[in-house]
Amino acid sequence: MGNLTASSFLVALSGMVIVFIMLSVLCAMIPIISKVVLAVQKPVINNRVAETTRPKPSETVNPAPTGVAGEVSLIDVDEKTAACIMAIVSHETGIPLSELIFKSIKAI
C-alpha cells in the first residue's frame, strides 16, 4: 500500500487546497466575466433591435381594416360562445379584434 508519512499527507492536502482555491476563483470570475460580456454586447443588441423595429422607407404600412371583414361560419357553436372565443383569441395574442379574420368556429 505504500508508506503514509506526514510529508505525503501534506502534499495531498496542499493539492486539494489548491484545487478548491482555484474552483472558488473560477466561481467568482464567472459572474464578473458575464457582466463584462453583457455590457459589451448591449449596444450591439440595442442597435439590432432598433434596426428591426424601425420601418424601412420602402415598406408601406397597411391601414387597419375597418368594418366587418366577412361572415364567420359557426358549426355547433352559438353566437355568444363564438364571441367569447374571438375575444379570448384577441386578448391572448394581443392583436386587436378588428385585425383578426375568423373563417369558421367549430365545436370539438
N, CA, C and O atoms as CSV, one atom per row, in Angstrom:
chain,resi,resn,atom,element,x,y,z
A,1,MET,N,N,0.822,-1.172,0.000
A,1,MET,CA,C,0.000,0.000,0.000
A,1,MET,C,C,0.870,1.240,0.000
A,1,MET,O,O,0.417,2.281,-0.477
A,2,GLY,N,N,2.012,1.195,0.474
A,2,GLY,CA,C,2.914,2.336,0.460
A,2,GLY,C,C,3.048,2.937,1.843
A,2,GLY,O,O,2.283,2.638,2.759
A,3,ASN,N,N,4.026,3.776,1.959
A,3,ASN,CA,C,4.264,4.433,3.236
A,3,ASN,C,C,3.459,5.713,3.326
A,3,ASN,O,O,3.570,6.583,2.462
A,4,LEU,N,N,2.654,5.832,4.358
A,4,LEU,CA,C,1.906,7.067,4.591
A,4,LEU,C,C,2.680,7.879,5.615
A,4,LEU,O,O,2.605,7.618,6.815
A,5,THR,N,N,3.405,8.839,5.143
A,5,THR,CA,C,4.177,9.681,6.041
A,5,THR,C,C,3.530,11.043,6.105
A,5,THR,O,O,2.594,11.338,5.361
A,6,ALA,N,N,4.028,11.856,6.985
A,6,ALA,CA,C,3.484,13.198,7.172
A,6,ALA,C,C,3.710,14.043,5.926
A,6,ALA,O,O,2.865,14.869,5.582
A,7,SER,N,N,4.820,13.854,5.255
A,7,SER,CA,C,5.098,14.663,4.073
A,7,SER,C,C,4.162,14.304,2.919
A,7,SER,O,O,3.732,15.187,2.177
A,8,SER,N,N,3.843,13.016,2.760
A,8,SER,CA,C,2.918,12.636,1.696
A,8,SER,C,C,1.503,13.143,1.997
A,8,SER,O,O,0.766,13.521,1.087
A,9,PHE,N,N,1.135,13.146,3.272
A,9,PHE,CA,C,-0.157,13.686,3.677
A,9,PHE,C,C,-0.222,15.191,3.397
A,9,PHE,O,O,-1.252,15.682,2.935
A,10,LEU,N,N,0.838,15.915,3.662
A,10,LEU,CA,C,0.868,17.357,3.413
A,10,LEU,C,C,0.828,17.668,1.914
A,10,LEU,O,O,0.205,18.648,1.507
A,11,VAL,N,N,1.481,16.849,1.096
A,11,VAL,CA,C,1.449,17.047,-0.350
A,11,VAL,C,C,0.024,16.846,-0.870
A,11,VAL,O,O,-0.448,17.633,-1.690
A,12,ALA,N,N,-0.651,15.824,-0.412
A,12,ALA,CA,C,-2.025,15.559,-0.830
A,12,ALA,C,C,-2.958,16.671,-0.352
A,12,ALA,O,O,-3.821,17.128,-1.101
A,13,LEU,N,N,-2.783,17.100,0.884
A,13,LEU,CA,C,-3.612,18.163,1.445
A,13,LEU,C,C,-3.387,19.474,0.705
A,13,LEU,O,O,-4.347,20.189,0.417
A,14,SER,N,N,-2.145,19.801,0.395
A,14,SER,CA,C,-1.878,21.044,-0.326
A,14,SER,C,C,-2.445,20.988,-1.743
A,14,SER,O,O,-2.898,22.011,-2.257
A,15,GLY,N,N,-2.430,19.830,-2.381
A,15,GLY,CA,C,-3.024,19.681,-3.711
A,15,GLY,C,C,-4.523,19.918,-3.675
A,15,GLY,O,O,-5.068,20.594,-4.548
A,16,MET,N,N,-5.194,19.364,-2.668
A,16,MET,CA,C,-6.632,19.571,-2.547
A,16,MET,C,C,-6.957,21.031,-2.239
A,16,MET,O,O,-7.936,21.569,-2.759
A,17,VAL,N,N,-6.154,21.670,-1.408
A,17,VAL,CA,C,-6.386,23.088,-1.080
A,17,VAL,C,C,-6.225,23.945,-2.334
A,17,VAL,O,O,-7.019,24.857,-2.563
A,18,ILE,N,N,-5.225,23.667,-3.135
A,18,ILE,CA,C,-5.011,24.437,-4.366
A,18,ILE,C,C,-6.193,24.247,-5.330
A,18,ILE,O,O,-6.641,25.204,-5.962
A,19,VAL,N,N,-6.685,23.031,-5.438
A,19,VAL,CA,C,-7.833,22.772,-6.321
A,19,VAL,C,C,-9.050,23.557,-5.846
A,19,VAL,O,O,-9.720,24.186,-6.666
A,20,PHE,N,N,-9.358,23.542,-4.554
A,20,PHE,CA,C,-10.519,24.271,-4.044
A,20,PHE,C,C,-10.349,25.782,-4.159
A,20,PHE,O,O,-11.327,26.490,-4.402
A,21,ILE,N,N,-9.151,26.283,-3.992
A,21,ILE,CA,C,-8.910,27.720,-4.175
A,21,ILE,C,C,-9.161,28.112,-5.629
A,21,ILE,O,O,-9.788,29.136,-5.898
A,22,MET,N,N,-8.673,27.301,-6.561
A,22,MET,CA,C,-8.893,27.605,-7.982
A,22,MET,C,C,-10.378,27.521,-8.348
A,22,MET,O,O,-10.859,28.324,-9.147
A,23,LEU,N,N,-11.105,26.564,-7.778
A,23,LEU,CA,C,-12.538,26.474,-8.026
A,23,LEU,C,C,-13.270,27.696,-7.498
A,23,LEU,O,O,-14.180,28.199,-8.156
A,24,SER,N,N,-12.893,28.179,-6.332
A,24,SER,CA,C,-13.549,29.372,-5.782
A,24,SER,C,C,-13.212,30.612,-6.611
A,24,SER,O,O,-14.054,31.497,-6.764
A,25,VAL,N,N,-11.994,30.687,-7.146
A,25,VAL,CA,C,-11.628,31.810,-8.019
A,25,VAL,C,C,-12.460,31.761,-9.294
A,25,VAL,O,O,-12.939,32.796,-9.757
A,26,LEU,N,N,-12.638,30.582,-9.863
A,26,LEU,CA,C,-13.469,30.444,-11.059
A,26,LEU,C,C,-14.917,30.816,-10.782
A,26,LEU,O,O,-15.566,31.459,-11.606
A,27,CYS,N,N,-15.425,30.411,-9.617
A,27,CYS,CA,C,-16.805,30.761,-9.255
A,27,CYS,C,C,-16.968,32.272,-9.118
A,27,CYS,O,O,-18.032,32.807,-9.430
A,28,ALA,N,N,-15.950,32.953,-8.665
A,28,ALA,CA,C,-16.020,34.413,-8.539
A,28,ALA,C,C,-15.851,35.095,-9.891
A,28,ALA,O,O,-16.416,36.167,-10.108
A,29,MET,N,N,-15.091,34.503,-10.802
A,29,MET,CA,C,-14.818,35.130,-12.092
A,29,MET,C,C,-15.974,34.992,-13.081
A,29,MET,O,O,-16.145,35.859,-13.938
A,30,ILE,N,N,-16.762,33.940,-12.987
A,30,ILE,CA,C,-17.845,33.717,-13.953
A,30,ILE,C,C,-18.855,34.860,-13.952
A,30,ILE,O,O,-19.165,35.360,-15.034
A,31,PRO,N,N,-19.393,35.311,-12.813
A,31,PRO,CA,C,-20.332,36.443,-12.862
A,31,PRO,C,C,-19.684,37.739,-13.365
A,31,PRO,O,O,-20.327,38.538,-14.046
A,32,ILE,N,N,-18.417,37.937,-13.024
A,32,ILE,CA,C,-17.725,39.153,-13.472
A,32,ILE,C,C,-17.573,39.138,-14.990
A,32,ILE,O,O,-17.850,40.141,-15.648
A,33,ILE,N,N,-17.143,38.028,-15.543
A,33,ILE,CA,C,-16.975,37.913,-16.994
A,33,ILE,C,C,-18.335,38.038,-17.689
A,33,ILE,O,O,-18.436,38.655,-18.750
A,34,SER,N,N,-19.369,37.461,-17.098
A,34,SER,CA,C,-20.706,37.546,-17.673
A,34,SER,C,C,-21.181,38.994,-17.751
A,34,SER,O,O,-21.744,39.401,-18.767
A,35,LYS,N,N,-20.965,39.773,-16.705
A,35,LYS,CA,C,-21.378,41.176,-16.705
A,35,LYS,C,C,-20.587,41.995,-17.719
A,35,LYS,O,O,-21.140,42.879,-18.373
A,36,VAL,N,N,-19.299,41.705,-17.850
A,36,VAL,CA,C,-18.474,42.431,-18.822
A,36,VAL,C,C,-18.936,42.128,-20.248
A,36,VAL,O,O,-19.059,43.038,-21.068
A,37,VAL,N,N,-19.189,40.864,-20.540
A,37,VAL,CA,C,-19.635,40.491,-21.880
A,37,VAL,C,C,-21.004,41.099,-22.173
A,37,VAL,O,O,-21.241,41.576,-23.283
A,38,LEU,N,N,-21.900,41.090,-21.201
A,38,LEU,CA,C,-23.225,41.684,-21.384
A,38,LEU,C,C,-23.116,43.184,-21.619
A,38,LEU,O,O,-23.843,43.728,-22.450
A,39,ALA,N,N,-22.228,43.858,-20.910
A,39,ALA,CA,C,-22.047,45.297,-21.102
A,39,ALA,C,C,-21.471,45.603,-22.483
A,39,ALA,O,O,-21.810,46.624,-23.082
A,40,VAL,N,N,-20.616,44.741,-22.986
A,40,VAL,CA,C,-20.037,44.952,-24.313
A,40,VAL,C,C,-21.063,44.663,-25.398
A,40,VAL,O,O,-21.103,45.372,-26.404
A,41,GLN,N,N,-21.888,43.647,-25.221
A,41,GLN,CA,C,-22.853,43.262,-26.246
A,41,GLN,C,C,-24.122,44.093,-26.226
A,41,GLN,O,O,-24.841,44.118,-27.224
A,42,LYS,N,N,-24.425,44.773,-25.132
A,42,LYS,CA,C,-25.676,45.514,-25.026
A,42,LYS,C,C,-25.841,46.560,-26.122
A,42,LYS,O,O,-26.920,46.622,-26.712
A,43,PRO,N,N,-24.834,47.394,-26.438
A,43,PRO,CA,C,-25.024,48.344,-27.539
A,43,PRO,C,C,-25.262,47.657,-28.880
A,43,PRO,O,O,-26.027,48.166,-29.699
A,44,VAL,N,N,-24.636,46.537,-29.116
A,44,VAL,CA,C,-24.822,45.812,-30.373
A,44,VAL,C,C,-26.245,45.288,-30.460
A,44,VAL,O,O,-26.876,45.380,-31.513
A,45,ILE,N,N,-26.757,44.738,-29.363
A,45,ILE,CA,C,-28.118,44.212,-29.338
A,45,ILE,C,C,-29.123,45.346,-29.515
A,45,ILE,O,O,-30.099,45.197,-30.251
A,46,ASN,N,N,-28.895,46.481,-28.847
A,46,ASN,CA,C,-29.815,47.610,-28.976
A,46,ASN,C,C,-29.843,48.134,-30.406
A,46,ASN,O,O,-30.907,48.518,-30.894
A,47,ASN,N,N,-28.696,48.160,-31.094
A,47,ASN,CA,C,-28.669,48.605,-32.486
A,47,ASN,C,C,-29.445,47.650,-33.382
A,47,ASN,O,O,-30.154,48.085,-34.289
A,48,ARG,N,N,-29.312,46.345,-33.133
A,48,ARG,CA,C,-30.041,45.364,-33.942
A,48,ARG,C,C,-31.541,45.493,-33.736
A,48,ARG,O,O,-32.312,45.411,-34.692
A,49,VAL,N,N,-31.959,45.696,-32.485
A,49,VAL,CA,C,-33.384,45.841,-32.195
A,49,VAL,C,C,-33.913,47.113,-32.838
A,49,VAL,O,O,-35.012,47.113,-33.393
A,50,ALA,N,N,-33.150,48.196,-32.772
A,50,ALA,CA,C,-33.590,49.451,-33.367
A,50,ALA,C,C,-33.718,49.321,-34.885
A,50,ALA,O,O,-34.636,49.893,-35.473
A,51,GLU,N,N,-32.826,48.587,-35.520
A,51,GLU,CA,C,-32.894,48.404,-36.970
A,51,GLU,C,C,-34.100,47.573,-37.379
A,51,GLU,O,O,-34.711,47.835,-38.415
A,52,THR,N,N,-34.446,46.576,-36.577
A,52,THR,CA,C,-35.572,45.723,-36.949
A,52,THR,C,C,-36.915,46.376,-36.659
A,52,THR,O,O,-37.891,46.090,-37.353
A,53,THR,N,N,-36.995,47.247,-35.653
A,53,THR,CA,C,-38.277,47.857,-35.324
A,53,THR,C,C,-38.547,49.107,-36.146
A,53,THR,O,O,-39.702,49.507,-36.288
A,54,ARG,N,N,-37.538,49.715,-36.676
A,54,ARG,CA,C,-37.714,50.910,-37.483
A,54,ARG,C,C,-38.249,50.524,-38.859
A,54,ARG,O,O,-37.649,49.683,-39.529
A,55,PRO,N,N,-39.370,51.119,-39.303
A,55,PRO,CA,C,-39.875,50.767,-40.631
A,55,PRO,C,C,-38.974,51.337,-41.715
A,55,PRO,O,O,-38.500,52.470,-41.624
A,56,LYS,N,N,-38.751,50.537,-42.732
A,56,LYS,CA,C,-37.914,50.969,-43.840
A,56,LYS,C,C,-38.735,51.864,-44.754
A,56,LYS,O,O,-39.947,51.677,-44.861
A,57,PRO,N,N,-38.110,52.827,-45.414
A,57,PRO,CA,C,-38.868,53.738,-46.263
A,57,PRO,C,C,-39.586,53.024,-47.405
A,57,PRO,O,O,-40.630,53.495,-47.859
A,58,SER,N,N,-39.058,51.912,-47.874
A,58,SER,CA,C,-39.675,51.219,-48.990
A,58,SER,C,C,-40.934,50.459,-48.569
A,58,SER,O,O,-41.772,50.117,-49.404
A,59,GLU,N,N,-41.058,50.197,-47.249
A,59,GLU,CA,C,-42.213,49.455,-46.778
A,59,GLU,C,C,-43.397,50.400,-46.603
A,59,GLU,O,O,-43.248,51.513,-46.098
A,60,THR,N,N,-44.552,49.952,-47.020
A,60,THR,CA,C,-45.751,50.737,-46.801
A,60,THR,C,C,-46.537,50.099,-45.671
A,60,THR,O,O,-46.630,48.875,-45.578
A,61,VAL,N,N,-47.091,50.922,-44.830
A,61,VAL,CA,C,-47.856,50.433,-43.701
A,61,VAL,C,C,-49.306,50.329,-44.130
A,61,VAL,O,O,-49.908,51.313,-44.560
A,62,ASN,N,N,-49.867,49.130,-44.012
A,62,ASN,CA,C,-51.258,48.923,-44.382
A,62,ASN,C,C,-52.155,49.490,-43.290
A,62,ASN,O,O,-51.929,49.233,-42.108
A,63,PRO,N,N,-53.156,50.248,-43.668
A,63,PRO,CA,C,-54.062,50.764,-42.648
A,63,PRO,C,C,-54.888,49.630,-42.057
A,63,PRO,O,O,-55.105,48.603,-42.699
A,64,ALA,N,N,-55.341,49.831,-40.831
A,64,ALA,CA,C,-56.135,48.806,-40.175
A,64,ALA,C,C,-57.479,48.677,-40.874
A,64,ALA,O,O,-58.099,49.682,-41.221
A,65,PRO,N,N,-57.928,47.455,-41.081
A,65,PRO,CA,C,-59.214,47.282,-41.748
A,65,PRO,C,C,-60.343,47.802,-40.870
A,65,PRO,O,O,-60.298,47.685,-39.645
A,66,THR,N,N,-61.332,48.364,-41.496
A,66,THR,CA,C,-62.470,48.873,-40.747
A,66,THR,C,C,-63.710,48.098,-41.150
A,66,THR,O,O,-63.808,47.618,-42.279
A,67,GLY,N,N,-64.637,47.977,-40.249
A,67,GLY,CA,C,-65.879,47.300,-40.544
A,67,GLY,C,C,-65.741,45.798,-40.448
A,67,GLY,O,O,-64.761,45.281,-39.911
A,68,VAL,N,N,-66.720,45.114,-40.967
A,68,VAL,CA,C,-66.760,43.658,-40.910
A,68,VAL,C,C,-66.020,43.087,-42.110
A,68,VAL,O,O,-66.223,43.529,-43.241
A,69,ALA,N,N,-65.161,42.102,-41.859
A,69,ALA,CA,C,-64.377,41.517,-42.939
A,69,ALA,C,C,-65.140,40.417,-43.656
A,69,ALA,O,O,-64.756,40.040,-44.764
A,70,GLY,N,N,-66.195,39.895,-43.073
A,70,GLY,CA,C,-66.934,38.827,-43.725
A,70,GLY,C,C,-67.724,38.032,-42.717
A,70,GLY,O,O,-67.820,38.402,-41.547
A,71,GLU,N,N,-68.278,36.952,-43.175
A,71,GLU,CA,C,-69.089,36.091,-42.326
A,71,GLU,C,C,-68.224,35.009,-41.686
A,71,GLU,O,O,-67.229,34.558,-42.253
A,72,VAL,N,N,-68.638,34.612,-40.487
A,72,VAL,CA,C,-67.973,33.529,-39.780
A,72,VAL,C,C,-68.925,32.349,-39.785
A,72,VAL,O,O,-70.084,32.481,-39.391
A,73,SER,N,N,-68.455,31.217,-40.221
A,73,SER,CA,C,-69.276,30.024,-40.239
A,73,SER,C,C,-69.201,29.363,-38.868
A,73,SER,O,O,-68.125,28.953,-38.435
A,74,LEU,N,N,-70.339,29.256,-38.184
A,74,LEU,CA,C,-70.404,28.656,-36.847
A,74,LEU,C,C,-70.941,27.243,-36.981
A,74,LEU,O,O,-72.043,27.036,-37.489
A,75,ILE,N,N,-70.159,26.268,-36.522
A,75,ILE,CA,C,-70.531,24.860,-36.622
A,75,ILE,C,C,-70.716,24.319,-35.205
A,75,ILE,O,O,-69.741,24.151,-34.473
A,76,ASP,N,N,-71.940,24.051,-34.822
A,76,ASP,CA,C,-72.299,23.548,-33.489
A,76,ASP,C,C,-71.871,24.498,-32.374
A,76,ASP,O,O,-71.544,24.045,-31.277
A,77,VAL,N,N,-71.866,25.805,-32.633
A,77,VAL,CA,C,-71.488,26.811,-31.645
A,77,VAL,C,C,-72.500,27.941,-31.732
A,77,VAL,O,O,-72.845,28.391,-32.824
A,78,ASP,N,N,-72.984,28.408,-30.558
A,78,ASP,CA,C,-73.887,29.553,-30.580
A,78,ASP,C,C,-73.095,30.850,-30.689
A,78,ASP,O,O,-71.877,30.856,-30.509
A,79,GLU,N,N,-73.780,31.940,-30.981
A,79,GLU,CA,C,-73.109,33.219,-31.234
A,79,GLU,C,C,-72.397,33.757,-29.995
A,79,GLU,O,O,-71.331,34.360,-30.116
A,80,LYS,N,N,-72.963,33.551,-28.814
A,80,LYS,CA,C,-72.355,34.042,-27.572
A,80,LYS,C,C,-71.014,33.342,-27.319
A,80,LYS,O,O,-70.031,33.987,-26.953
A,81,THR,N,N,-70.980,32.030,-27.513
A,81,THR,CA,C,-69.739,31.271,-27.330
A,81,THR,C,C,-68.698,31.689,-28.360
A,81,THR,O,O,-67.519,31.821,-28.032
A,82,ALA,N,N,-69.125,31.898,-29.600
A,82,ALA,CA,C,-68.197,32.321,-30.655
A,82,ALA,C,C,-67.618,33.689,-30.336
A,82,ALA,O,O,-66.429,33.923,-30.553
A,83,ALA,N,N,-68.442,34.593,-29.823
A,83,ALA,CA,C,-67.950,35.923,-29.449
A,83,ALA,C,C,-66.931,35.831,-28.328
A,83,ALA,O,O,-65.932,36.551,-28.331
A,84,CYS,N,N,-67.181,34.939,-27.359
A,84,CYS,CA,C,-66.217,34.755,-26.264
A,84,CYS,C,C,-64.898,34.192,-26.781
A,84,CYS,O,O,-63.827,34.622,-26.351
A,85,ILE,N,N,-64.971,33.238,-27.694
A,85,ILE,CA,C,-63.751,32.652,-28.263
A,85,ILE,C,C,-62.959,33.706,-29.023
A,85,ILE,O,O,-61.735,33.769,-28.905
A,86,MET,N,N,-63.648,34.533,-29.802
A,86,MET,CA,C,-62.951,35.596,-30.549
A,86,MET,C,C,-62.296,36.589,-29.606
A,86,MET,O,O,-61.174,37.033,-29.854
A,87,ALA,N,N,-62.985,36.944,-28.520
A,87,ALA,CA,C,-62.416,37.889,-27.556
A,87,ALA,C,C,-61.199,37.294,-26.858
A,87,ALA,O,O,-60.215,37.995,-26.622
A,88,ILE,N,N,-61.258,36.008,-26.526
A,88,ILE,CA,C,-60.130,35.349,-25.859
A,88,ILE,C,C,-58.927,35.286,-26.791
A,88,ILE,O,O,-57.804,35.569,-26.375
A,89,VAL,N,N,-59.153,34.920,-28.045
A,89,VAL,CA,C,-58.049,34.859,-29.009
A,89,VAL,C,C,-57.418,36.234,-29.178
A,89,VAL,O,O,-56.194,36.355,-29.225
A,90,SER,N,N,-58.243,37.267,-29.270
A,90,SER,CA,C,-57.724,38.625,-29.421
A,90,SER,C,C,-56.904,39.039,-28.209
A,90,SER,O,O,-55.843,39.647,-28.347
A,91,HIS,N,N,-57.399,38.707,-27.023
A,91,HIS,CA,C,-56.693,39.092,-25.789
A,91,HIS,C,C,-55.376,38.335,-25.632
A,91,HIS,O,O,-54.353,38.929,-25.293
A,92,GLU,N,N,-55.402,37.025,-25.878
A,92,GLU,CA,C,-54.201,36.213,-25.682
A,92,GLU,C,C,-53.109,36.540,-26.696
A,92,GLU,O,O,-51.926,36.512,-26.356
A,93,THR,N,N,-53.487,36.848,-27.933
A,93,THR,CA,C,-52.473,37.145,-28.952
A,93,THR,C,C,-52.050,38.608,-28.936
A,93,THR,O,O,-50.992,38.951,-29.464
A,94,GLY,N,N,-52.866,39.474,-28.336
A,94,GLY,CA,C,-52.534,40.895,-28.309
A,94,GLY,C,C,-52.859,41.601,-29.613
A,94,GLY,O,O,-52.458,42.747,-29.811
A,95,ILE,N,N,-53.580,40.934,-30.504
A,95,ILE,CA,C,-53.967,41.523,-31.787
A,95,ILE,C,C,-55.377,42.089,-31.627
A,95,ILE,O,O,-56.264,41.394,-31.132
A,96,PRO,N,N,-55.596,43.326,-32.033
A,96,PRO,CA,C,-56.945,43.886,-31.912
A,96,PRO,C,C,-57.954,43.046,-32.706
A,96,PRO,O,O,-57.631,42.465,-33.743
A,97,LEU,N,N,-59.171,43.003,-32.191
A,97,LEU,CA,C,-60.209,42.185,-32.810
A,97,LEU,C,C,-60.518,42.640,-34.229
A,97,LEU,O,O,-60.939,41.843,-35.068
A,98,SER,N,N,-60.306,43.930,-34.494
A,98,SER,CA,C,-60.588,44.439,-35.836
A,98,SER,C,C,-59.575,43.951,-36.872
A,98,SER,O,O,-59.835,44.031,-38.073
A,99,GLU,N,N,-58.431,43.451,-36.423
A,99,GLU,CA,C,-57.414,42.971,-37.343
A,99,GLU,C,C,-57.443,41.452,-37.529
A,99,GLU,O,O,-56.736,40.921,-38.385
A,100,LEU,N,N,-58.250,40.754,-36.738
A,100,LEU,CA,C,-58.352,39.303,-36.860
A,100,LEU,C,C,-59.454,38.941,-37.846
A,100,LEU,O,O,-60.470,39.631,-37.939
A,101,ILE,N,N,-59.245,37.862,-38.574
A,101,ILE,CA,C,-60.254,37.362,-39.510
A,101,ILE,C,C,-60.542,35.916,-39.148
A,101,ILE,O,O,-59.672,35.051,-39.247
A,102,PHE,N,N,-61.771,35.668,-38.730
A,102,PHE,CA,C,-62.208,34.323,-38.394
A,102,PHE,C,C,-63.017,33.787,-39.562
A,102,PHE,O,O,-63.942,34.445,-40.038
A,103,LYS,N,N,-62.670,32.596,-40.022
A,103,LYS,CA,C,-63.404,31.998,-41.146
A,103,LYS,C,C,-64.465,31.043,-40.634
A,103,LYS,O,O,-65.588,31.031,-41.137
A,104,SER,N,N,-64.112,30.232,-39.625
A,104,SER,CA,C,-65.101,29.323,-39.058
A,104,SER,C,C,-64.706,28.994,-37.631
A,104,SER,O,O,-63.531,29.012,-37.265
A,105,ILE,N,N,-65.725,28.691,-36.833
A,105,ILE,CA,C,-65.515,28.248,-35.451
A,105,ILE,C,C,-66.333,26.979,-35.306
A,105,ILE,O,O,-67.537,26.960,-35.564
A,106,LYS,N,N,-65.647,25.909,-34.882
A,106,LYS,CA,C,-66.295,24.598,-34.803
A,106,LYS,C,C,-66.106,24.019,-33.416
A,106,LYS,O,O,-65.005,24.068,-32.866
A,107,ALA,N,N,-67.160,23.475,-32.850
A,107,ALA,CA,C,-67.078,22.799,-31.553
A,107,ALA,C,C,-66.432,21.439,-31.753
A,107,ALA,O,O,-66.750,20.716,-32.697
A,108,ILE,N,N,-65.531,21.107,-30.862
A,108,ILE,CA,C,-64.834,19.817,-30.971
A,108,ILE,C,C,-65.354,18.883,-29.891
A,108,ILE,O,O,-64.906,17.741,-29.796
